[in-house]
Amino acid sequence: MSRETDDPHGEGTYCDSPEPSTTASPAGTAGGPPYAECVLCREPTEYPESTRGATLCPVCTWQEAGRTACSG
């Protein structure tokens, strides 16, 4: 039995996809708040500028995890 036939309100499927945004960010830029720079390579991170401490980009986070895991 499908979910559509079990729907008493006749609203269709329960996981319709949202409409695509018409106000997309220009290519090469991320939308949202200003992002903090990585302390190692100065690339933008996934954290806002208000984040305290040493912020690392995903690449440097991965490399740092590999260095600390293999350090003994």
N, C-alpha and C positions, 0 to 999 in steps of 0.2 A: 504494500500500500504506500502511495507516495505522500509527501507532505502537502502537496497542493490539494489533494482530495480530502485531507483531514482538516483543512482550514475552514472553520465555521463562518468566518467573516468574509470569505471570498476575496482576500487580499493578495492572492498569488503566493509566490515563494517567500520564505522568511529571510533569505539572504540576498536581496537584490543588491547589485553593485551601485556605489554612489556615482553621481554624475562627475565627469572629469572637470577639473578646475579650469576656468578660462583665463585666470590671472596667474599663469605660470611664471616662475622666475626666469630671467634670461639664462641662456646656456652658460654653464661654468660657474654659476653663483648659486648658493644655497639660500633659500628663503628663511625667514625667521630672525631671531635676535642676533646681534653681533657675536661671533664665536671667538673664543680664546685661541691664542696661538700656541702651538706646541713649543715647549721649552727647549727641545733639542733641534728641530728642523724648521721651526717657524711657520709650518703649515697650519691651516685652520683645523681646530679639533671639533668634536661633536658637543663640546661643553660651552655654555654661555660665558661671556667675559667676566661675569660676577663670581665664577667658581674659584674658590680658594685653593691654594696648593699648586703643585706642579702638574700642569695639564699636558697630556701627551696625545698626539694623533693616533689613530688606530695602528698605523704601521710601526711607529716607535713603541707603542704599548706592546705589540707582538714581539718586537726585537728585544725589548727589556725583559719580558717574561722568559724568553729563551735564554738570555744571559744569566738571569737569576736562577733558573731551573738547572742550568749546567754548571753552576759555580761551586758545587760541591756539597 
